[in-house]
Amino acid sequence: MRLSLPLLLLLGTWAAPRGLGEKAWLSATAPQLDEEEKYSAHMPAHLRCDACRAVSFQMWQHLAKAEAKLHHPDSWGTQGLSESIYTDILDRCCSQNWQDYGVQEVNQVKHLTGPGLSKGTEPSISVMITGGPWPIRLSETCFHYLGEFGEDQIYKAHQQGQGALEALLCGGSQGACLDKETATRKEL
């Protein structure tokens, strides 16, 4: 049997419950993707907040790494990156391969998972689907934010901290992470 999407099995496949010495088999199944999740060219709506948070995290990481190289112990004061440098860094960020991200289903809810997307307590065993359409969708999401906000505004938010950058990209009245309760009130 050949799978179209690579699977990554996280953690072990068995455990010893309650110290009884008996091995209990744990099982996990791959998330069952619907038609939109499998074939749509765009990020499915229910995963857009996770995608935005992943993009925000990656932008912040790339910019912070470049600033760390700029600020070495011998430098005087704190200077920011030049426009040409942060523009190039953000473009490279969006062009990366995004292979560390995938979809995971926990308690019958699908989420993107990967660096910067901690959801708190993780299950003892889980399956994550990587590859396929997810890297392309994340790259397109990243370039969408570059076009929507521009490199200057993104870099200014980055300089205010990781939370400010995530708030710019994912928050606000039209943001991908709009609270469901707020959205329901707006519809009424």
C-alpha positions in Angstrom: 0.0 0.0 0.0 1.4 3.4 -1.0 0.3 6.5 0.9 0.0 9.8 -1.0 1.0 11.8 2.1 3.9 11.0 4.3 2.9 10.0 7.8 4.9 10.8 11.0 4.1 8.7 14.0 4.9 10.7 17.2 6.0 9.0 20.4 5.8 5.3 21.1 3.3 2.6 20.1 3.0 0.9 23.4 3.1 1.7 27.1 3.0 -0.1 30.5 -0.1 1.1 32.3 -0.2 1.6 36.0 3.1 -0.2 36.5 1.6 -3.6 36.1 4.3 -4.7 33.8 1.7 -5.6 31.1 2.1 -3.9 27.8 -1.0 -2.1 26.5 -1.2 -1.3 22.8 -2.0 2.3 22.0 -3.3 3.1 18.6 -3.6 6.3 16.5 -5.1 6.9 13.2 -4.2 9.5 10.6 -6.6 12.4 10.4 -9.5 11.8 7.9 -9.2 14.8 5.6 -12.3 16.1 3.8 -12.4 17.1 0.2 -11.5 20.7 0.9 -8.5 19.7 3.1 -7.3 17.3 0.4 -7.8 19.2 -2.8 -8.4 22.9 -2.2 -5.7 25.3 -3.4 -6.3 27.5 -0.4 -6.0 27.0 3.4 -9.3 25.6 4.7 -11.1 28.2 6.9 -10.9 26.1 10.1 -7.1 26.0 9.8 -6.5 29.7 8.9 -5.8 30.8 12.5 -3.2 28.0 13.0 -1.7 28.9 9.6 -1.5 32.6 10.6 0.2 31.8 13.9 2.7 29.5 12.1 3.5 32.3 9.6 3.8 34.9 12.3 6.2 32.6 14.3 8.3 31.9 11.2 8.5 35.6 10.3 9.5 36.5 13.8 12.1 33.8 14.0 13.7 34.7 10.7 13.9 38.4 11.6 15.1 37.8 15.1 17.9 35.5 13.8 19.0 38.2 11.4 18.9 40.9 14.1 21.0 38.6 16.4 23.7 38.4 13.7 23.6 42.2 13.4 23.9 42.8 17.2 27.2 41.3 18.3 29.0 42.3 21.5 31.2 44.9 19.8 28.4 46.9 18.3 27.3 50.2 19.7 23.6 50.8 20.4 20.8 48.9 18.8 20.2 49.4 15.1 17.5 47.7 13.1 17.8 45.9 9.9 17.8 47.9 6.7 14.7 47.8 4.5 16.5 45.8 1.8 17.6 43.2 4.4 14.3 42.7 6.1 12.5 42.6 2.8 14.8 39.8 1.6 14.4 37.9 4.9 10.6 38.0 4.8 10.7 36.9 1.1 13.0 34.0 2.0 10.8 33.2 5.0 7.7 32.8 2.8 9.8 30.8 0.2 11.0 28.2 2.7 9.9 24.6 2.4 7.5 24.5 5.4 8.1 20.8 5.8 8.0 20.9 9.6 4.2 21.6 9.5 1.3 19.2 9.1 -2.2 18.3 10.2 -3.0 16.4 13.4 -6.3 15.4 14.8 -6.8 15.5 18.6 -10.2 14.8 20.1 -11.8 14.9 16.7 -10.5 18.4 16.0 -8.0 19.0 13.2 -5.2 21.5 13.7 -2.0 22.5 12.0 1.0 21.5 14.1 4.6 22.4 13.9 7.0 25.0 15.3 5.3 27.8 17.2 1.9 26.0 17.3 1.9 24.4 20.8 -1.6 23.5 21.8 -0.8 22.7 25.5 -1.1 19.1 26.6 -0.4 16.7 23.7 -1.9 13.2 23.5 0.3 10.3 24.4 0.3 9.1 20.8 -0.7 10.9 17.6 -0.3 10.9 13.8 0.6 13.9 11.9 0.2 14.2 8.1 3.0 16.3 6.6 3.8 17.3 3.0 1.1 17.3 0.4 -0.7 20.6 0.0 0.3 22.0 3.5 3.7 23.5 2.6 2.3 25.3 -0.5 -0.7 26.6 1.4 1.5 27.9 4.2 3.8 29.6 1.7 0.9 31.2 -0.1 -0.5 32.3 3.3 2.8 33.9 4.1 3.0 35.8 0.8 -0.6 36.9 1.3 0.3 38.6 4.5 3.3 40.2 2.9 1.0 41.7 0.3 -1.7 42.7 2.7 0.4 44.4 5.3 3.7 45.1 3.6 7.2 44.4 4.8 7.6 47.8 6.6 4.5 47.3 8.7 5.4 43.7 9.5 9.0 44.7 10.5 7.7 47.5 12.7 5.3 45.0 14.5 8.2 42.5 14.8 10.3 45.2 16.6 7.5 45.5 19.2 7.7 41.8 20.0 6.4 38.5 18.9 2.9 39.1 20.3 2.6 42.4 18.4 3.5 40.7 15.1 0.9 37.9 15.7 -1.7 40.5 16.7 -1.1 42.4 13.4 -1.3 39.4 11.2 -3.9 37.3 13.0 -5.9 39.7 15.2 -8.2 42.6 14.5 -11.8 42.6 13.3 -10.9 40.7 10.1 -8.1 38.5 11.4 -7.8 34.8 10.9 -7.9 34.2 14.7 -11.0 36.3 15.3 -12.7 34.9 18.4 -15.7 32.8 17.4 -17.8 34.5 20.1 -17.0 38.0 18.6 -17.8 36.7 15.1 -21.2 35.4 16.3 -22.0 38.7 17.9 -21.1 40.6 14.7 -23.4 38.4 12.6 -26.3 39.2 14.9 
